[in-house]
């Protein structure tokens, strides 16, 4: 009779140790996923440097300004988290990979939610814009609160029932090393919270998908959130039915797909404008497009005010694509009406 970590051929009296399997760094599938993660990390890093250089331009400010830089940092952390799914599992790797992804991607989606909220305020409220912005548009506070909820979820998860390494030895010749999520409920809540934020972004952005071409953030948000929601809905049945050493690869693939959806829909279009449409990356060009294409809630007199008194209202600065100021700058520039 062989021990649990051993096996023998039928009719043999000799027991030999089972082979330990996990998603090794040299596995072809792991190499492909790691290459995608590395490429995405470098791409976001380069884009982040470019955005910092052109931070004062209308294109970058329309994309989110300083909060797009925060989104870039969160995407970098998300790409880093995918690396913890490869290699021999350890308790540290198991505990860090899911919370790191959950918190970093929550920050990313929170920044996108701020962009969606900005669009609703700027293009729906019309003349009531300056009154409502003081009450509702506090981007730094919103991001901190939304991220704190996810941090709380992950903290409770790690404190009560953290992920850990487990051995699966039901196979005849192999022992599978994998990370057990500890609490399936906490893991589900973490993903559900991200999905909820993504759905809110989608609803807000879908309402404003027919904006001027120069200000088409609504469409980009809609597409990126659709990609994210689709990826994770497809992930659930695959994750439940997959066993063996390639289960971490499924999780890593879902993370990379979500990240690339954000990069392609939010970062690359702005980068394209910076490099290939620099002539249209001017304030007057943006204002002319908005004036000719925006909704009737913005009258000609509104745009006259924008041109003659650009500092009169902080949300008027969005319409000129001076967006996503820090909360401190917001308080300094806001003027009571």
GULO-879231 format. One record per residue (C-alpha): residue number from 0; residue in three letters; z, y, x. Coordinates in pm, 1 decimal, always signed. Example, Ala and Ser with C-alpha at 12.3 -4.5 7.8 and 13.67 -1.06 7.14 Angstrom:
rec num:0&residu:ala&zz:+780.0&yy:-450.0&xx:+1230.0 $
rec num:1&residu:ser&zz:+714.0&yy:-106.0&xx:+1367.0 $
This chain:
rec num:0&residu:unk&zz:+0.0&yy:+0.0&xx:+0.0 $
rec num:1&residu:unk&zz:-110.5&yy:+330.9&xx:+155.2 $
rec num:2&residu:unk&zz:+84.1&yy:+657.1&xx:+146.6 $
rec num:3&residu:unk&zz:-40.0&yy:+941.6&xx:-77.4 $
rec num:4&residu:unk&zz:-213.0&yy:+1111.8&xx:+216.6 $
rec num:5&residu:unk&zz:-382.7&yy:+791.0&xx:+324.8 $
rec num:6&residu:unk&zz:-654.0&yy:+560.5&xx:+196.9 $
rec num:7&residu:unk&zz:-817.5&yy:+229.6&xx:+283.2 $
rec num:8&residu:unk&zz:-1138.0&yy:+41.2&xx:+208.4 $
rec num:9&residu:unk&zz:-1122.0&yy:-219.1&xx:-65.1 $
rec num:10&residu:unk&zz:-973.2&yy:-540.4&xx:+73.8 $
rec num:11&residu:unk&zz:-866.7&yy:-373.5&xx:+399.4 $
rec num:12&residu:unk&zz:-508.0&yy:-386.2&xx:+523.4 $
rec num:13&residu:unk&zz:-555.9&yy:-81.3&xx:+743.7 $
rec num:14&residu:unk&zz:-473.1&yy:+267.6&xx:+610.9 $
rec num:15&residu:unk&zz:-623.6&yy:+583.4&xx:+748.6 $
rec num:16&residu:unk&zz:-543.8&yy:+946.4&xx:+683.6 $
rec num:17&residu:unk&zz:-744.8&yy:+1133.6&xx:+425.9 $
rec num:18&residu:unk&zz:-965.3&yy:+1417.1&xx:+545.8 $
rec num:19&residu:unk&zz:-843.7&yy:+1766.0&xx:+456.6 $
rec num:20&residu:unk&zz:-1108.9&yy:+1983.7&xx:+291.2 $
rec num:21&residu:unk&zz:-1126.5&yy:+2353.7&xx:+209.1 $
rec num:22&residu:unk&zz:-1391.3&yy:+2625.3&xx:+212.0 $
rec num:23&residu:unk&zz:-1438.1&yy:+2644.6&xx:+586.6 $
rec num:24&residu:unk&zz:-1584.2&yy:+2942.8&xx:+770.3 $
rec num:25&residu:unk&zz:-1871.7&yy:+2726.5&xx:+894.7 $
rec num:26&residu:unk&zz:-1970.4&yy:+2604.6&xx:+549.5 $
rec num:27&residu:unk&zz:-2323.8&yy:+2732.7&xx:+466.0 $
rec num:28&residu:unk&zz:-2212.0&yy:+2862.8&xx:+127.0 $
rec num:29&residu:unk&zz:-1918.9&yy:+3043.6&xx:+289.5 $
rec num:30&residu:unk&zz:-2149.9&yy:+3194.7&xx:+552.5 $
rec num:31&residu:unk&zz:-2380.4&yy:+3332.9&xx:+281.4 $
rec num:32&residu:unk&zz:-2090.8&yy:+3480.5&xx:+82.9 $
rec num:33&residu:unk&zz:-1930.2&yy:+3625.3&xx:+392.9 $
rec num:34&residu:unk&zz:-2262.0&yy:+3781.6&xx:+493.3 $
rec num:35&residu:unk&zz:-2289.8&yy:+3944.0&xx:+149.6 $
rec num:36&residu:unk&zz:-1933.4&yy:+4071.2&xx:+175.2 $
rec num:37&residu:unk&zz:-1989.9&yy:+4210.9&xx:+524.0 $
rec num:38&residu:unk&zz:-2314.9&yy:+4379.0&xx:+422.5 $
rec num:39&residu:unk&zz:-2149.5&yy:+4531.0&xx:+114.6 $
rec num:40&residu:unk&zz:-1852.9&yy:+4652.7&xx:+321.0 $
rec num:41&residu:unk&zz:-2078.5&yy:+4820.7&xx:+578.5 $
rec num:42&residu:unk&zz:-2300.9&yy:+4967.8&xx:+305.4 $
rec num:43&residu:unk&zz:-2005.1&yy:+5124.9&xx:+124.7 $
rec num:44&residu:unk&zz:-1863.1&yy:+5249.3&xx:+455.8 $
rec num:45&residu:unk&zz:-2190.6&yy:+5419.7&xx:+548.3 $
rec num:46&residu:unk&zz:-2230.6&yy:+5567.0&xx:+200.3 $
rec num:47&residu:unk&zz:-1873.7&yy:+5695.7&xx:+217.1 $
rec num:48&residu:unk&zz:-1947.8&yy:+5876.0&xx:+545.0 $
rec num:49&residu:unk&zz:-2265.1&yy:+6026.9&xx:+395.0 $
rec num:50&residu:unk&zz:-2074.8&yy:+6142.4&xx:+86.0 $
rec num:51&residu:unk&zz:-1809.6&yy:+6309.4&xx:+300.2 $
rec num:52&residu:unk&zz:-2083.8&yy:+6496.5&xx:+485.3 $
rec num:53&residu:unk&zz:-2248.4&yy:+6615.5&xx:+162.0 $
rec num:54&residu:unk&zz:-1930.4&yy:+6648.1&xx:-41.8 $
rec num:55&residu:unk&zz:-2003.8&yy:+7006.9&xx:-146.7 $
rec num:56&residu:unk&zz:-2352.2&yy:+6931.4&xx:-283.3 $
rec num:57&residu:unk&zz:-2416.7&yy:+6906.4&xx:-660.3 $
rec num:58&residu:unk&zz:-2530.2&yy:+6543.2&xx:-637.6 $
rec num:59&residu:unk&zz:-2205.8&yy:+6421.1&xx:-481.9 $
rec num:60&residu:unk&zz:-1994.7&yy:+6638.8&xx:-707.1 $
rec num:61&residu:unk&zz:-2181.8&yy:+6508.7&xx:-1010.6 $
rec num:62&residu:unk&zz:-2109.3&yy:+6155.5&xx:-888.7 $
rec num:63&residu:unk&zz:-1739.2&yy:+6233.1&xx:-872.5 $
rec num:64&residu:unk&zz:-1672.3&yy:+6438.2&xx:-562.3 $
rec num:65&residu:unk&zz:-1347.0&yy:+6348.0&xx:-391.3 $
rec num:66&residu:unk&zz:-1279.3&yy:+6075.6&xx:-648.5 $
rec num:67&residu:unk&zz:-1600.0&yy:+5900.3&xx:-547.7 $
rec num:68&residu:unk&zz:-1454.2&yy:+5884.0&xx:-197.7 $
rec num:69&residu:unk&zz:-1145.5&yy:+5718.6&xx:-346.4 $
rec num:70&residu:unk&zz:-1375.0&yy:+5477.3&xx:-527.9 $
rec num:71&residu:unk&zz:-1544.2&yy:+5397.6&xx:-196.6 $
rec num:72&residu:unk&zz:-1208.8&yy:+5317.6&xx:-35.3 $
rec num:73&residu:unk&zz:-1113.7&yy:+5091.4&xx:-325.2 $
rec num:74&residu:unk&zz:-1445.1&yy:+4907.3&xx:-294.8 $
rec num:75&residu:unk&zz:-1383.3&yy:+4857.0&xx:+77.3 $
rec num:76&residu:unk&zz:-1046.8&yy:+4700.1&xx:-6.2 $
rec num:77&residu:unk&zz:-1213.0&yy:+4483.5&xx:-270.3 $
rec num:78&residu:unk&zz:-1466.5&yy:+4355.4&xx:-17.8 $
rec num:79&residu:unk&zz:-1182.8&yy:+4283.9&xx:+225.6 $
rec num:80&residu:unk&zz:-999.9&yy:+4082.7&xx:-41.0 $
rec num:81&residu:unk&zz:-1299.5&yy:+3851.3&xx:-73.4 $
rec num:82&residu:unk&zz:-1251.3&yy:+3741.8&xx:+287.0 $
rec num:83&residu:unk&zz:-916.2&yy:+3582.4&xx:+200.1 $
rec num:84&residu:unk&zz:-1097.3&yy:+3322.6&xx:-12.5 $
rec num:85&residu:unk&zz:-1251.7&yy:+3159.5&xx:+295.6 $
rec num:86&residu:unk&zz:-1072.6&yy:+2948.9&xx:+555.3 $
rec num:87&residu:unk&zz:-767.0&yy:+2727.3&xx:+543.9 $
rec num:88&residu:unk&zz:-538.6&yy:+2846.3&xx:+264.6 $
rec num:89&residu:unk&zz:-192.8&yy:+2973.8&xx:+349.5 $
rec num:90&residu:unk&zz:+83.1&yy:+3111.6&xx:+130.8 $
rec num:91&residu:unk&zz:+12.1&yy:+3462.3&xx:+262.0 $
rec num:92&residu:unk&zz:-361.1&yy:+3438.8&xx:+186.1 $
rec num:93&residu:unk&zz:-289.5&yy:+3303.8&xx:-159.5 $
rec num:94&residu:unk&zz:-42.1&yy:+3581.6&xx:-238.4 $
rec num:95&residu:unk&zz:-252.4&yy:+3870.2&xx:-107.3 $
rec num:96&residu:unk&zz:-607.0&yy:+3798.3&xx:-221.0 $
rec num:97&residu:unk&zz:-582.2&yy:+3828.5&xx:-600.3 $
rec num:98&residu:unk&zz:-340.5&yy:+4126.7&xx:-615.1 $
rec num:99&residu:unk&zz:-544.1&yy:+4309.9&xx:-349.7 $
rec num:100&residu:unk&zz:-858.9&yy:+4265.1&xx:-553.6 $
rec num:101&residu:unk&zz:-687.2&yy:+4344.7&xx:-883.2 $
rec num:102&residu:unk&zz:-529.4&yy:+4669.3&xx:-760.8 $
rec num:103&residu:unk&zz:-830.9&yy:+4790.0&xx:-561.0 $
rec num:104&residu:unk&zz:-1078.9&yy:+4721.9&xx:-839.9 $
rec num:105&residu:unk&zz:-846.7&yy:+4885.4&xx:-1092.9 $
rec num:106&residu:unk&zz:-854.5&yy:+5202.0&xx:-882.5 $
rec num:107&residu:unk&zz:-1233.8&yy:+5180.7&xx:-877.2 $
rec num:108&residu:unk&zz:-1265.9&yy:+5134.4&xx:-1253.1 $
rec num:109&residu:unk&zz:-1008.4&yy:+5410.8&xx:-1312.1 $
rec num:110&residu:unk&zz:-1227.4&yy:+5653.3&xx:-1115.3 $
rec num:111&residu:unk&zz:-1524.3&yy:+5548.9&xx:-1327.1 $
rec num:112&residu:unk&zz:-1314.5&yy:+5598.3&xx:-1641.2 $
rec num:113&residu:unk&zz:-1242.2&yy:+5953.5&xx:-1527.2 $
rec num:114&residu:unk&zz:-1616.5&yy:+6010.7&xx:-1491.3 $
rec num:115&residu:unk&zz:-1673.5&yy:+5878.8&xx:-1842.8 $
rec num:116&residu:unk&zz:-1395.2&yy:+6100.7&xx:-1979.8 $
rec num:117&residu:unk&zz:-1544.8&yy:+6400.0&xx:-1802.1 $
rec num:118&residu:unk&zz:-1880.5&yy:+6337.4&xx:-1969.5 $
rec num:119&residu:unk&zz:-1722.6&yy:+6320.9&xx:-2315.2 $
rec num:120&residu:unk&zz:-1531.8&yy:+6643.4&xx:-2255.5 $
rec num:121&residu:unk&zz:-1828.1&yy:+6827.9&xx:-2109.1 $
rec num:122&residu:unk&zz:-2095.5&yy:+6725.2&xx:-2357.5 $
rec num:123&residu:unk&zz:-1906.1&yy:+6663.0&xx:-2681.4 $
rec num:124&residu:unk&zz:-1648.4&yy:+6938.5&xx:-2709.3 $
rec num:125&residu:unk&zz:-1883.7&yy:+7229.1&xx:-2659.5 $
rec num:126&residu:unk&zz:-1708.9&yy:+7564.2&xx:-2702.6 $
rec num:127&residu:unk&zz:-1367.9&yy:+7396.7&xx:-2730.3 $
rec num:128&residu:unk&zz:-1413.8&yy:+7266.7&xx:-2376.5 $
rec num:129&residu:unk&zz:-1180.6&yy:+7502.1&xx:-2189.7 $
rec num:130&residu:unk&zz:-892.0&yy:+7453.1&xx:-2430.6 $
rec num:131&residu:unk&zz:-908.0&yy:+7073.0&xx:-2435.6 $
rec num:132&residu:unk&zz:-961.6&yy:+7023.7&xx:-2064.5 $
rec num:133&residu:unk&zz:-618.1&yy:+7163.8&xx:-1984.8 $
rec num:134&residu:unk&zz:-464.0&yy:+6908.9&xx:-2219.2 $
rec num:135&residu:unk&zz:-671.6&yy:+6599.0&xx:-2146.3 $
rec num:136&residu:unk&zz:-842.8&yy:+6623.4&xx:-1810.5 $
rec num:137&residu:unk&zz:-586.7&yy:+6534.0&xx:-1545.4 $
rec num:138&residu:unk&zz:-778.8&yy:+6287.1&xx:-1326.9 $
rec num:139&residu:unk&zz:-519.6&yy:+6228.5&xx:-1056.3 $
rec num:140&residu:unk&zz:-246.5&yy:+6157.5&xx:-1311.4 $
rec num:141&residu:unk&zz:-470.0&yy:+5924.2&xx:-1512.7 $
rec num:142&residu:unk&zz:-568.8&yy:+5723.5&xx:-1205.0 $
rec num:143&residu:unk&zz:-207.8&yy:+5695.7&xx:-1087.4 $
rec num:144&residu:unk&zz:-86.3&yy:+5578.7&xx:-1428.7 $
rec num:145&residu:unk&zz:-365.6&yy:+5324.0&xx:-1479.9 $
rec num:146&residu:unk&zz:-322.3&yy:+5185.0&xx:-1128.6 $
rec num:147&residu:unk&zz:+57.0&yy:+5173.2&xx:-1163.0 $
rec num:148&residu:unk&zz:+21.6&yy:+4942.9&xx:-1462.1 $
rec num:149&residu:unk&zz:-181.8&yy:+4696.9&xx:-1253.5 $
rec num:150&residu:unk&zz:+63.7&yy:+4726.8&xx:-964.5 $
rec num:151&residu:unk&zz:+343.0&yy:+4643.1&xx:-1208.0 $
rec num:152&residu:unk&zz:+156.9&yy:+4337.0&xx:-1334.5 $
rec num:153&residu:unk&zz:+96.6&yy:+4209.4&xx:-980.5 $
rec num:154&residu:unk&zz:+453.3&yy:+4284.3&xx:-870.6 $
rec num:155&residu:unk&zz:+601.3&yy:+4085.4&xx:-1158.1 $
rec num:156&residu:unk&zz:+354.9&yy:+3805.4&xx:-1085.1 $
rec num:157&residu:unk&zz:+448.9&yy:+3784.7&xx:-717.2 $
rec num:158&residu:unk&zz:+820.2&yy:+3815.4&xx:-788.7 $
rec num:159&residu:unk&zz:+846.9&yy:+3549.1&xx:-1059.4 $
rec num:160&residu:unk&zz:+577.8&yy:+3290.7&xx:-987.0 $
rec num:161&residu:unk&zz:+361.6&yy:+3377.7&xx:-685.9 $
rec num:162&residu:unk&zz:+45.9&yy:+3192.7&xx:-583.3 $
rec num:163&residu:unk&zz:+91.8&yy:+2921.8&xx:-321.9 $
rec num:164&residu:unk&zz:-96.4&yy:+2647.6&xx:-140.0 $
rec num:165&residu:unk&zz:-127.5&yy:+2315.7&xx:-316.1 $
rec num:166&residu:unk&zz:-274.0&yy:+1982.5&xx:-212.6 $
rec num:167&residu:unk&zz:-501.9&yy:+1792.4&xx:-447.1 $
rec num:168&residu:unk&zz:-513.1&yy:+1428.6&xx:-339.3 $
rec num:169&residu:unk&zz:-665.7&yy:+1250.0&xx:-638.5 $
rec num:170&residu:unk&zz:-988.0&yy:+1195.8&xx:-444.0 $
rec num:171&residu:unk&zz:-1008.4&yy:+867.4&xx:-257.6 $
rec num:172&residu:unk&zz:-1093.4&yy:+992.7&xx:+90.0 $
rec num:173&residu:unk&zz:-1008.4&yy:+1361.8&xx:+79.8 $
rec num:174&residu:unk&zz:-721.1&yy:+1603.8&xx:+28.9 $
rec num:175&residu:unk&zz:-829.3&yy:+1940.5&xx:-111.7 $
rec num:176&residu:unk&zz:-628.4&yy:+2242.9&xx:+1.5 $
rec num:177&residu:unk&zz:-647.3&yy:+2529.5&xx:-243.3 $
rec num:178&residu:unk&zz:-447.8&yy:+2822.4&xx:-372.8 $
rec num:179&residu:unk&zz:-268.6&yy:+2764.9&xx:-698.9 $
rec num:180&residu:unk&zz:-240.6&yy:+3092.0&xx:-886.0 $
rec num:181&residu:unk&zz:+122.1&yy:+3028.4&xx:-973.7 $
rec num:182&residu:unk&zz:+122.2&yy:+3190.6&xx:-1314.4 $
rec num:183&residu:unk&zz:-203.6&yy:+3146.8&xx:-1500.8 $
rec num:184&residu:unk&zz:-77.4&yy:+3396.3&xx:-1758.8 $
rec num:185&residu:unk&zz:-21.3&yy:+3669.1&xx:-1497.8 $
rec num:186&residu:unk&zz:-360.9&yy:+3601.9&xx:-1341.7 $
rec num:187&residu:unk&zz:-524.4&yy:+3626.3&xx:-1682.9 $
rec num:188&residu:unk&zz:-339.6&yy:+3947.9&xx:-1766.9 $
rec num:189&residu:unk&zz:-453.3&yy:+4103.9&xx:-1438.2 $
rec num:190&residu:unk&zz:-818.7&yy:+4026.7&xx:-1512.3 $
rec num:191&residu:unk&zz:-783.1&yy:+4120.7&xx:-1880.1 $
rec num:192&residu:unk&zz:-646.4&yy:+4461.9&xx:-1784.9 $
rec num:193&residu:unk&zz:-950.2&yy:+4529.6&xx:-1566.1 $
rec num:194&residu:unk&zz:-1176.7&yy:+4408.7&xx:-1846.5 $
rec num:195&residu:unk&zz:-1000.8&yy:+4642.4&xx:-2091.5 $
rec num:196&residu:unk&zz:-1055.3&yy:+4944.6&xx:-1865.6 $
rec num:197&residu:unk&zz:-1417.8&yy:+4843.2&xx:-1816.1 $
rec num:198&residu:unk&zz:-1466.1&yy:+4817.2&xx:-2192.3 $
rec num:199&residu:unk&zz:-1318.0&yy:+5163.4&xx:-2246.8 $
rec num:200&residu:unk&zz:-1554.3&yy:+5301.8&xx:-1980.9 $
rec num:201&residu:unk&zz:-1845.4&yy:+5131.2&xx:-2151.6 $
rec num:202&residu:unk&zz:-1760.5&yy:+5273.3&xx:-2494.9 $
rec num:203&residu:unk&zz:-1718.3&yy:+5628.1&xx:-2363.3 $
rec num:204&residu:unk&zz:-2031.3&yy:+5616.7&xx:-2150.1 $
rec num:205&residu:unk&zz:-2247.6&yy:+5452.5&xx:-2414.9 $
rec num:206&residu:unk&zz:-2198.3&yy:+5753.7&xx:-2639.3 $
rec num:207&residu:unk&zz:-2343.7&yy:+5979.0&xx:-2369.7 $
rec num:208&residu:unk&zz:-2618.6&yy:+5756.4&xx:-2231.8 $
rec num:209&residu:unk&zz:-2894.9&yy:+6003.0&xx:-2332.2 $
rec num:210&residu:unk&zz:-2800.6&yy:+6282.2&xx:-2098.2 $
rec num:211&residu:unk&zz:-3046.1&yy:+6486.6&xx:-1888.0 $
rec num:212&residu:unk&zz:-3207.0&yy:+6285.2&xx:-1608.9 $
rec num:213&residu:unk&zz:-3031.5&yy:+6494.3&xx:-1347.6 $
rec num:214&residu:unk&zz:-2698.7&yy:+6406.6&xx:-1506.3 $
rec num:215&residu:unk&zz:-2742.0&yy:+6042.9&xx:-1599.5 $
rec num:216&residu:unk&zz:-2396.3&yy:+5916.3&xx:-1509.0 $
rec num:217&residu:unk&zz:-2352.4&yy:+5785.8&xx:-1864.0 $
rec num:218&residu:unk&zz:-2631.1&yy:+5532.4&xx:-1819.7 $
rec num:219&residu:unk&zz:-2507.1&yy:+5424.6&xx:-1478.6 $
rec num:220&residu:unk&zz:-2153.6&yy:+5372.6&xx:-1609.7 $
rec num:221&residu:unk&zz:-2287.5&yy:+5174.3&xx:-1904.7 $
rec num:222&residu:unk&zz:-2492.3&yy:+4941.5&xx:-1685.3 $
rec num:223&residu:unk&zz:-2218.2&yy:+4889.1&xx:-1426.4 $
rec num:224&residu:unk&zz:-1956.8&yy:+4804.7&xx:-1687.7 $
rec num:225&residu:unk&zz:-2198.1&yy:+4568.6&xx:-1863.7 $
rec num:226&residu:unk&zz:-2251.5&yy:+4390.2&xx:-1532.2 $
rec num:227&residu:unk&zz:-1878.3&yy:+4367.6&xx:-1471.9 $
rec num:228&residu:unk&zz:-1799.8&yy:+4237.1&xx:-1820.3 $
rec num:229&residu:unk&zz:-2086.0&yy:+3986.4&xx:-1808.9 $
rec num:230&residu:unk&zz:-1983.9&yy:+3857.2&xx:-1465.2 $
rec num:231&residu:unk&zz:-1624.9&yy:+3788.5&xx:-1564.8 $
rec num:232&residu:unk&zz:-1713.4&yy:+3637.2&xx:-1901.2 $
rec num:233&residu:unk&zz:-1947.9&yy:+3401.9&xx:-1716.3 $
rec num:234&residu:unk&zz:-1677.4&yy:+3339.9&xx:-1456.5 $
rec num:235&residu:unk&zz:-1418.4&yy:+3206.3&xx:-1702.5 $
rec num:236&residu:unk&zz:-1596.6&yy:+2882.4&xx:-1811.0 $
rec num:237&residu:unk&zz:-1722.6&yy:+2817.9&xx:-1457.7 $
rec num:238&residu:unk&zz:-1374.1&yy:+2866.9&xx:-1313.1 $
rec num:239&residu:unk&zz:-1213.1&yy:+2637.1&xx:-1569.7 $
rec num:240&residu:unk&zz:-1463.1&yy:+2354.9&xx:-1514.7 $
rec num:241&residu:unk&zz:-1496.8&yy:+2378.9&xx:-1134.8 $
rec num:242&residu:unk&zz:-1281.1&yy:+2168.3&xx:-903.5 $
rec num:243&residu:unk&zz:-1286.4&yy:+2097.8&xx:-533.0 $
rec num:244&residu:unk&zz:-1324.1&yy:+2311.3&xx:-224.2 $
rec num:245&residu:unk&zz:-1590.4&yy:+2538.5&xx:-378.2 $
rec num:246&residu:unk&zz:-1357.7&yy:+2685.7&xx:-641.5 $
rec num:247&residu:unk&zz:-1270.1&yy:+2983.3&xx:-413.4 $
rec num:248&residu:unk&zz:-1643.6&yy:+3041.5&xx:-367.9 $
rec num:249&residu:unk&zz:-1680.4&yy:+3090.0&xx:-743.5 $
rec num:250&residu:unk&zz:-1406.0&yy:+3353.1&xx:-743.3 $
rec num:251&residu:unk&zz:-1552.6&yy:+3523.7&xx:-437.6 $
rec num:252&residu:unk&zz:-1898.4&yy:+3529.2&xx:-594.3 $
rec num:253&residu:unk&zz:-1761.6&yy:+3698.9&xx:-907.5 $
rec num:254&residu:unk&zz:-1585.2&yy:+3963.2&xx:-697.0 $
rec num:255&residu:unk&zz:-1899.0&yy:+4033.5&xx:-493.5 $
rec num:256&residu:unk&zz:-2115.7&yy:+4056.2&xx:-806.1 $
rec num:257&residu:unk&zz:-1877.0&yy:+4309.9&xx:-960.9 $
rec num:258&residu:unk&zz:-1866.1&yy:+4513.3&xx:-640.4 $
rec num:259&residu:unk&zz:-2241.9&yy:+4518.4&xx:-600.8 $
rec num:260&residu:unk&zz:-2278.3&yy:+4624.4&xx:-963.2 $
rec num:261&residu:unk&zz:-2065.7&yy:+4932.0&xx:-888.8 $
rec num:262&residu:unk&zz:-2249.3&yy:+5004.9&xx:-563.3 $
rec num:263&residu:unk&zz:-2596.2&yy:+4977.7&xx:-718.5 $
rec num:264&residu:unk&zz:-2515.8&yy:+5178.8&xx:-1031.0 $
rec num:265&residu:unk&zz:-2291.9&yy:+5450.6&xx:-884.6 $
rec num:266&residu:unk&zz:-2338.6&yy:+5492.0&xx:-510.8 $
rec num:267&residu:unk&zz:-2702.2&yy:+5409.5&xx:-435.0 $
rec num:268&residu:unk&zz:-2855.8&yy:+5650.8&xx:-693.2 $
rec num:269&residu:unk&zz:-2662.8&yy:+5942.5&xx:-544.9 $
rec num:270&residu:unk&zz:-2754.3&yy:+5834.3&xx:-193.0 $
rec num:271&residu:unk&zz:-3119.4&yy:+5822.7&xx:-298.1 $
rec num:272&residu:unk&zz:-3098.0&yy:+6181.1&xx:-424.3 $
rec num:273&residu:unk&zz:-2934.2&yy:+6298.2&xx:-101.9 $
rec num:274&residu:unk&zz:-3204.5&yy:+6148.7&xx:+118.9 $
rec num:275&residu:unk&zz:-3521.4&yy:+6153.3&xx:-89.3 $
rec num:276&residu:unk&zz:-3472.7&yy:+6426.4&xx:-351.0 $
rec num:277&residu:unk&zz:-3292.6&yy:+6690.5&xx:-153.3 $
rec num:278&residu:unk&zz:-3495.7&yy:+6969.2&xx:-317.2 $
rec num:279&residu:unk&zz:-3345.6&yy:+6884.3&xx:-656.0 $
rec num:280&residu:unk&zz:-2994.9&yy:+6872.0&xx:-507.5 $
rec num:281&residu:unk&zz:-2928.3&yy:+7236.9&xx:-585.6 $
rec num:282&residu:unk&zz:-2700.6&yy:+7400.8&xx:-839.6 $
rec num:283&residu:unk&zz:-2972.7&yy:+7602.5&xx:-1011.2 $
rec num:284&residu:unk&zz:-3188.4&yy:+7291.8&xx:-1054.5 $
rec num:285&residu:unk&zz:-2902.2&yy:+7104.5&xx:-1217.9 $
rec num:286&residu:unk&zz:-2817.7&yy:+7394.4&xx:-1447.1 $
rec num:287&residu:unk&zz:-3178.2&yy:+7435.7&xx:-1558.2 $
rec num:288&residu:unk&zz:-3201.2&yy:+7066.8&xx:-1644.4 $
rec num:289&residu:unk&zz:-2874.4&yy:+7075.7&xx:-1834.4 $
rec num:290&residu:unk&zz:-2974.3&yy:+7390.5&xx:-2019.2 $
rec num:291&residu:unk&zz:-3305.1&yy:+7244.6&xx:-2132.6 $
rec num:292&residu:unk&zz:-3182.2&yy:+6895.8&xx:-2220.2 $
rec num:293&residu:unk&zz:-2816.4&yy:+6903.3&xx:-2316.7 $
rec num:294&residu:unk&zz:-2681.5&yy:+6884.8&xx:-2667.6 $
rec num:295&residu:unk&zz:-2675.7&yy:+7175.6&xx:-2903.5 $
rec num:296&residu:unk&zz:-2300.2&yy:+7209.4&xx:-2859.7 $
rec num:297&residu:unk&zz:-2388.4&yy:+7394.0&xx:-2538.9 $
rec num:298&residu:unk&zz:-2565.7&yy:+7707.7&xx:-2653.7 $
rec num:299&residu:unk&zz:-2767.3&yy:+7952.2&xx:-2442.5 $
rec num:300&residu:unk&zz:-2464.3&yy:+8179.1&xx:-2429.4 $
rec num:301&residu:unk&zz:-2257.6&yy:+7897.1&xx:-2279.2 $
rec num:302&residu:unk&zz:-2498.9&yy:+7865.0&xx:-1990.4 $
rec num:303&residu:unk&zz:-2510.6&yy:+8242.1&xx:-1946.5 $
rec num:304&residu:unk&zz:-2136.8&yy:+8229.8&xx:-1896.1 $
rec num:305&residu:unk&zz:-2177.9&yy:+7942.9&xx:-1648.1 $
rec num:306&residu:unk&zz:-2416.1&yy:+8148.1&xx:-1437.5 $
rec num:307&residu:unk&zz:-2232.1&yy:+8480.7&xx:-1457.1 $
rec num:308&residu:unk&zz:-1870.5&yy:+8356.5&xx:-1447.4 $
rec num:309&residu:unk&zz:-1870.8&yy:+8014.9&xx:-1279.9 $
rec num:310&residu:unk&zz:-1495.6&yy:+8015.0&xx:-1219.6 $
rec num:311&residu:unk&zz:-1395.7&yy:+8101.3&xx:-1573.2 $
rec num:312&residu:unk&zz:-1324.7&yy:+7747.6&xx:-1682.5 $
rec num:313&residu:unk&zz:-1258.8&yy:+7440.1&xx:-1473.4 $
rec num:314&residu:unk&zz:-1463.7&yy:+7208.9&xx:-1694.0 $
rec num:315&residu:unk&zz:-1749.3&yy:+7455.7&xx:-1678.2 $
rec num:316&residu:unk&zz:-1751.8&yy:+7359.4&xx:-1310.6 $
rec num:317&residu:unk&zz:-1834.5&yy:+7004.5&xx:-1409.5 $
rec num:318&residu:unk&zz:-2147.7&yy:+7123.6&xx:-1584.1 $
rec num:319&residu:unk&zz:-2244.1&yy:+7286.5&xx:-1256.3 $
rec num:320&residu:unk&zz:-2153.5&yy:+6956.0&xx:-1096.2 $
rec num:321&residu:unk&zz:-1845.4&yy:+7090.4&xx:-923.1 $
rec num:322&residu:unk&zz:-1650.5&yy:+6793.6&xx:-1047.6 $
rec num:323&residu:unk&zz:-1347.2&yy:+6584.1&xx:-989.9 $
rec num:324&residu:unk&zz:-1129.3&yy:+6839.5&xx:-816.3 $
rec num:325&residu:unk&zz:-784.6&yy:+6727.3&xx:-712.5 $
rec num:326&residu:unk&zz:-505.6&yy:+6803.0&xx:-956.5 $
rec num:327&residu:unk&zz:-373.2&yy:+7075.7&xx:-723.3 $
rec num:328&residu:unk&zz:-709.2&yy:+7247.9&xx:-707.2 $
rec num:329&residu:unk&zz:-743.0&yy:+7205.2&xx:-1082.3 $
rec num:330&residu:unk&zz:-418.5&yy:+7393.7&xx:-1142.2 $
rec num:331&residu:unk&zz:-516.7&yy:+7670.0&xx:-900.8 $
rec num:332&residu:unk&zz:-857.6&yy:+7734.6&xx:-1057.4 $
rec num:333&residu:unk&zz:-771.8&yy:+7693.6&xx:-1426.6 $
rec num:334&residu:unk&zz:-739.8&yy:+8025.1&xx:-1610.5 $
rec num:335&residu:unk&zz:-556.3&yy:+8068.6&xx:-1937.8 $
rec num:336&residu:unk&zz:-769.0&yy:+8156.7&xx:-2234.7 $
